């Protein structure tokens, strides 16, 4: 995915934004057509969708990981379903981190497979044929808010306070995948990451922060490297760790790193006596022969974890009562 245009996150985006309105109209037309033509398939298990309204960078992957751990703790067996960004997997595949690379299954699916059973397939509904029919299975659709393959029971939207909704316009005029009101109408809960409290259309809001599980010592001199939808988030994470950021290199989201990409950066970092640091998602795409970085693992810290747990328990009990 190319880098996000700067006008996506400007209050006054200018002529570039306004000149793109015909393309935005075409994008929205085909999105509506897709929703009308495709009929989602009902799964024999409860289905939780974790998604967002912007093109990338809100933090879906850490939330999927956190909800998976919570589901395990309350007695369920989560299975993540992913399209596998960049992969061309047309038949369902169980991700094995010891066998597959990001080119096979996508970086996010590869990352999640370290924590929870993960299936990838371009058409997600095909995965329903291979999920074992056992007690207390719950499917989690990674990036599932706009998909029409599988009928969802609980829709969780991830909203990052710093990122927000950019200039408020739909792609390509802005970062939105769909109008905010339209996307919010299907949400059952919002995970609000960072910032102050805010209303989100009357649905339950769960506040959280993304914090590194093993922060680097303060004053450590680092050079950040990331290829994310909203790279500023990683930069802010480093600042919150109180390390000294000697340099920062941002690539497009899901960028396939090469040795040449990282060799010059490693040399610049060495000249400043700085340690290369990157995200866990970027580590999935790191070349084997490149300079090894320090990997920052991000955990979700809920402000009121018990409320999230209660919400999941109550909603899942209602869904299960309709399946039996």
C-alpha positions as CSV (number, residue, x, y, z in Angstrom):
1,X,0.0,0.0,0.0
2,X,1.4,3.4,-0.9
3,X,2.1,6.0,1.7
4,X,-1.0,8.0,2.8
5,X,-1.1,11.4,1.2
6,X,-0.4,14.3,3.6
7,X,-3.7,16.0,2.8
8,X,-5.6,13.0,4.3
9,X,-4.7,14.4,7.7
10,X,-4.9,18.1,7.1
11,X,-7.8,20.2,8.4
12,X,-7.8,22.2,5.1
13,X,-6.7,19.6,2.5
14,X,-6.8,22.0,-0.5
15,X,-7.4,21.4,-4.2
16,X,-5.9,17.9,-4.4
17,X,-8.6,16.6,-2.1
18,X,-11.5,18.4,-3.9
19,X,-10.4,17.4,-7.3
20,X,-10.6,13.7,-6.4
21,X,-14.4,13.8,-5.7
22,X,-15.3,12.0,-8.9
23,X,-13.1,9.0,-7.9
24,X,-14.6,9.1,-4.4
25,X,-18.0,8.8,-6.0
26,X,-16.9,5.8,-8.1
27,X,-15.3,4.1,-5.0
28,X,-18.5,4.6,-2.9
29,X,-20.7,3.3,-5.8
30,X,-18.8,0.1,-6.2
31,X,-18.6,-0.4,-2.4
32,X,-22.4,-0.1,-2.2
33,X,-22.8,-2.4,-5.2
34,X,-20.5,-5.0,-3.5
35,X,-22.6,-4.8,-0.3
36,X,-25.8,-5.3,-2.3
37,X,-24.5,-8.2,-4.5
38,X,-22.7,-10.2,-1.8
39,X,-24.8,-12.2,0.7
40,X,-22.8,-13.1,3.8
41,X,-22.8,-16.7,4.9
42,X,-24.0,-17.6,8.4
43,X,-21.3,-19.4,10.5
44,X,-22.1,-22.2,13.0
45,X,-20.0,-20.3,15.5
46,X,-20.2,-16.8,17.1
47,X,-18.3,-14.3,14.9
48,X,-16.6,-11.2,16.2
49,X,-15.4,-8.6,13.7
50,X,-12.6,-6.3,14.5
51,X,-12.2,-3.4,12.1
52,X,-11.9,0.3,11.6
53,X,-13.2,3.1,9.5
54,X,-9.8,4.4,8.1
55,X,-7.5,2.8,5.6
56,X,-5.0,1.6,8.1
57,X,-3.1,2.3,11.3
58,X,-5.9,2.3,13.9
59,X,-4.5,-0.7,15.7
60,X,-6.7,-3.6,14.8
61,X,-4.0,-6.3,15.2
62,X,-3.2,-5.6,18.9
63,X,-6.9,-5.5,19.7
64,X,-7.5,-8.9,17.9
65,X,-4.6,-10.3,19.9
66,X,-6.0,-8.8,23.2
67,X,-9.5,-10.0,22.6
68,X,-8.2,-13.5,21.7
69,X,-6.4,-13.7,25.0
70,X,-9.5,-12.5,26.9
71,X,-11.7,-15.1,25.1
72,X,-9.3,-17.8,26.2
73,X,-9.4,-16.6,29.7
74,X,-13.2,-16.9,29.9
75,X,-13.3,-20.4,28.4
76,X,-13.6,-19.9,24.6
77,X,-11.5,-21.1,21.7
78,X,-10.8,-18.2,19.4
79,X,-9.8,-18.7,15.8
80,X,-8.7,-15.7,13.7
81,X,-9.8,-15.4,10.1
82,X,-7.7,-13.2,7.9
83,X,-7.6,-12.4,4.1
84,X,-3.8,-12.3,4.4
85,X,-2.8,-8.9,3.0
86,X,-0.6,-9.3,0.0
87,X,-1.0,-13.1,-0.1
88,X,-2.9,-14.8,-2.9
89,X,-4.2,-17.8,-0.8
90,X,-7.3,-19.0,-2.6
91,X,-7.8,-22.1,-0.4
92,X,-8.0,-22.0,3.4
93,X,-4.6,-22.3,5.1
94,X,-3.7,-22.7,8.8
95,X,-0.8,-20.4,9.4
96,X,2.3,-22.0,10.8
97,X,4.9,-19.4,11.8
98,X,7.6,-22.1,11.6
99,X,6.8,-22.8,7.9
100,X,5.2,-19.7,6.4
101,X,6.5,-16.2,5.6
102,X,4.6,-12.9,5.2
103,X,4.7,-13.5,1.5
104,X,2.6,-16.7,2.0
105,X,0.0,-15.5,4.4
106,X,0.5,-11.7,5.1
107,X,2.3,-10.0,7.9
108,X,-0.7,-9.5,10.2
109,X,-1.8,-13.2,10.0
110,X,1.8,-14.4,10.5
111,X,2.1,-12.2,13.6
112,X,-1.3,-13.3,15.1
113,X,-0.4,-17.0,14.5
114,X,2.2,-16.7,17.3
115,X,-0.7,-16.1,19.7
116,X,-3.9,-17.7,18.4
117,X,-4.9,-20.3,15.7
118,X,-5.1,-18.3,12.5
119,X,-6.6,-19.1,9.1
120,X,-6.1,-17.2,5.8
121,X,-8.0,-17.2,2.6
122,X,-8.9,-14.5,0.1
123,X,-12.6,-15.5,0.4
124,X,-13.1,-15.8,4.1
125,X,-16.3,-17.8,3.8
126,X,-14.3,-20.8,2.6
127,X,-12.6,-21.0,6.0
128,X,-15.8,-22.1,7.6
129,X,-15.4,-25.5,5.9
130,X,-12.1,-26.2,7.8
131,X,-12.7,-24.7,11.3
132,X,-13.2,-27.7,13.6
133,X,-16.7,-27.9,15.0
134,X,-16.0,-28.0,18.7
135,X,-17.4,-26.5,21.8
136,X,-16.9,-22.8,22.5
137,X,-15.2,-21.9,19.2
138,X,-15.4,-18.1,18.4
139,X,-14.3,-16.7,15.1
140,X,-12.5,-13.3,15.0
141,X,-12.5,-11.6,11.6
142,X,-9.4,-9.5,11.4
143,X,-10.2,-6.3,9.5
144,X,-13.8,-7.5,9.1
145,X,-16.0,-4.4,9.3
146,X,-16.4,-3.8,5.6
147,X,-16.3,-7.5,4.5
148,X,-19.4,-9.3,3.1
149,X,-18.2,-13.0,3.2
150,X,-19.3,-14.0,6.7
151,X,-22.2,-12.8,8.8
152,X,-21.0,-11.2,12.0
153,X,-22.6,-11.2,15.4
154,X,-20.4,-8.6,17.3
155,X,-18.8,-5.7,15.4
156,X,-15.9,-4.0,17.3
157,X,-14.5,-0.8,15.8
158,X,-11.0,0.4,16.7
159,X,-10.6,4.2,16.9
160,X,-7.3,5.8,17.5
161,X,-7.6,9.2,19.2
162,X,-4.4,10.7,17.6
163,X,-5.3,9.4,14.1
164,X,-9.0,10.2,14.3
165,X,-10.7,10.2,10.9
166,X,-8.3,12.5,9.2
167,X,-9.9,15.1,7.0
168,X,-13.3,13.3,7.3
169,X,-13.4,12.3,3.6
170,X,-13.9,8.9,2.0
171,X,-11.0,7.4,-0.1
172,X,-9.3,8.7,-2.2
173,X,-10.2,12.2,-1.0
174,X,-9.4,11.0,2.6
175,X,-8.5,8.0,4.7
176,X,-12.1,6.8,5.4
177,X,-13.3,3.5,3.9
178,X,-16.9,4.6,4.3
179,X,-18.7,7.6,5.8
180,X,-18.5,7.6,9.6
181,X,-22.2,7.5,10.2
182,X,-22.6,4.5,7.9
183,X,-19.8,2.6,9.5
184,X,-20.9,3.4,13.1
185,X,-24.4,2.2,12.3
186,X,-23.1,-1.4,12.2
187,X,-20.9,-1.2,15.3
188,X,-21.8,-2.8,18.6
189,X,-18.7,-1.5,20.5
190,X,-15.8,0.9,20.0
191,X,-12.3,0.5,21.4
192,X,-11.0,4.0,21.9
193,X,-7.2,4.1,21.9
194,X,-5.6,7.0,23.8
195,X,-6.8,10.5,24.3
196,X,-9.9,11.9,26.1
197,X,-13.3,10.4,26.5
198,X,-15.7,10.8,23.5
199,X,-19.1,9.7,22.4
200,X,-19.3,7.2,19.6
201,X,-22.9,7.0,18.5
202,X,-24.3,5.6,21.7
203,X,-22.6,2.2,21.6
204,X,-20.4,0.9,24.4
205,X,-17.0,2.5,24.4
206,X,-14.0,0.7,25.9
207,X,-10.9,2.9,26.5
208,X,-7.4,1.5,26.2
209,X,-3.8,2.4,25.7
210,X,-1.2,0.7,23.6
211,X,1.9,0.2,25.7
212,X,5.2,-1.7,25.0
213,X,5.4,-4.9,26.9
214,X,9.2,-4.5,27.5
215,X,10.1,-0.8,27.2
216,X,13.7,0.2,26.4
217,X,15.6,2.0,29.1
218,X,15.0,5.8,29.1
219,X,17.5,7.9,27.1
220,X,18.5,4.9,24.9
221,X,19.4,6.3,21.5
222,X,17.3,4.7,18.8
223,X,16.5,4.9,15.1
224,X,12.9,3.9,14.4
225,X,11.9,1.9,11.3
226,X,8.3,1.1,10.4
227,X,5.9,0.5,7.5
228,X,2.5,1.2,8.9
229,X,-0.7,2.8,7.8
230,X,-0.2,5.6,10.4
231,X,3.6,5.6,11.2
232,X,3.2,8.6,13.6
233,X,1.7,6.1,16.1
234,X,5.1,4.2,16.4
235,X,6.9,7.5,16.7
236,X,4.6,8.6,19.5
237,X,5.2,5.2,21.2
238,X,9.0,5.8,21.1
239,X,8.5,9.3,22.6
240,X,6.4,7.9,25.4
241,X,9.2,5.5,26.2
242,X,11.4,8.5,26.8
243,X,14.1,7.2,24.5
244,X,16.2,9.5,22.3
245,X,15.0,9.3,18.7
246,X,18.1,9.9,16.6
247,X,16.2,9.2,13.4
248,X,13.0,7.8,12.0
249,X,12.4,6.0,8.7
250,X,8.8,5.5,7.6
251,X,7.8,3.2,4.7
252,X,4.4,2.5,3.2
253,X,2.1,0.1,5.0
254,X,3.0,-3.6,4.5
255,X,6.2,-2.6,2.8
256,X,8.3,-5.6,1.7
257,X,11.7,-4.7,3.1
258,X,14.8,-5.5,1.2
259,X,18.4,-5.6,2.3
260,X,19.1,-2.4,0.4
261,X,16.2,-0.7,2.1
262,X,17.7,-1.3,5.5
263,X,21.5,-1.2,4.8
264,X,21.7,2.5,4.4
265,X,19.5,3.1,7.4
266,X,21.6,0.8,9.5
267,X,24.7,2.8,8.5
268,X,23.1,6.1,9.4
269,X,22.0,4.6,12.8
270,X,25.5,3.3,13.4
271,X,27.0,6.7,12.7
272,X,24.8,8.1,15.5
273,X,25.4,5.2,17.8
274,X,21.7,4.4,17.7
275,X,19.9,1.1,17.9
276,X,17.5,0.1,15.2
277,X,14.0,-0.4,16.6
278,X,10.9,-1.6,14.8
279,X,7.4,-3.0,15.4
280,X,6.4,-6.6,15.8
281,X,4.4,-6.4,12.5
282,X,7.4,-5.0,10.7
283,X,9.6,-7.7,12.1
284,X,7.4,-10.2,10.2
285,X,8.8,-8.6,6.9
286,X,12.4,-8.1,8.0
287,X,15.0,-9.7,5.7
288,X,17.1,-12.4,7.2
289,X,20.4,-10.9,6.2
290,X,19.6,-7.4,7.4
291,X,20.9,-5.8,10.6
292,X,18.8,-7.2,13.5
293,X,16.6,-4.5,15.3
294,X,15.1,-4.4,18.7
295,X,11.5,-5.3,18.3
296,X,8.9,-3.3,20.3
297,X,5.9,-5.6,21.3
298,X,2.7,-3.7,21.9
299,X,0.1,-4.8,24.5
300,X,-3.4,-3.4,25.0
301,X,-4.0,-2.0,28.5
302,X,-7.7,-1.7,29.1
303,X,-8.9,1.1,31.4
304,X,-11.7,-1.2,32.7
305,X,-10.9,-4.7,31.6
306,X,-13.9,-6.2,33.6
307,X,-16.3,-4.2,31.5
308,X,-14.9,-5.6,28.2
309,X,-15.1,-9.1,29.6
310,X,-18.7,-8.6,30.8
311,X,-19.6,-7.3,27.4
312,X,-18.1,-10.3,25.6
313,X,-19.7,-12.8,27.9
314,X,-23.2,-11.3,27.7
315,X,-23.1,-10.8,23.9
316,X,-21.7,-14.3,23.3
317,X,-24.3,-16.0,25.5
318,X,-27.0,-14.3,23.4
319,X,-25.4,-15.4,20.2
320,X,-25.0,-19.0,21.4
321,X,-28.6,-19.2,22.5
322,X,-29.7,-18.6,18.9
323,X,-27.2,-21.2,17.5
324,X,-28.4,-24.1,19.6
